[in-house]
Structures are given as structure tokens and as C-alpha cells.
Amino acid sequence: MDDEFLEPIYEEIAPVSSSRSNVIKATQVQIVGKSKLTVEENSEDDVTIFLKKDASDNIQEIKFVCACGRTKSILLDYS
């Protein structure tokens, strides 16, 4: 029951080597971190907001996606 309210944690990957194929093999990527993804929708403005957080709930990126397809992102750096 408690698992229903927890945000899922996703593993982030980055390429180790470039590939010309559409298939990415496990040996071509490495895990670089973990993050949480929250989606909030605003029906009045037709804007979807994606909040990308690290495992400690610090917001790393805020992405605004319009219904027309345009996207704007804000990247936050805490260092």
C-alpha cells in the first residue's frame, strides 16, 4: 500500500560508444545516475510540465511542452 505514493526512480544512461544502428546494446551504454520524473498537466493553457529530480528530490530540469509541440527547458545546477 505504501508503494502507491512513492515516485518511481529511473536509471539514467549515457552512450559509451557511438553506433550507426537503431539498436543500442547494453555494452554500448553505462548507468550515470538515478532520477525521478513527475508530469503535471495544465488543461487551461495546454502546457505539460516535466520535473526531473535526482534521487535526493533536488530538481535538475524543468521542461515545458506546449500542445503545439514547442519545448522549453530550464536546467538547474547546484554546484
HELIX and SHEET records of a PDB file:
HELIX    1   1 ASP A    2  PHE A    5  5                                   4    
HELIX    2   2 ALA A   26  GLN A   28  5                                   3    
SHEET    1   A 5 ILE A   9  PRO A  15  0                                        
SHEET    2   A 5 VAL A  29  ASN A  42 -1                                        
SHEET    3   A 5 VAL A  47  ASP A  54 -1                                        
SHEET    4   A 5 ILE A  59  CYS A  66 -1                                        
SHEET    5   A 5 THR A  71  LEU A  75 -1                                        
END                                                                             
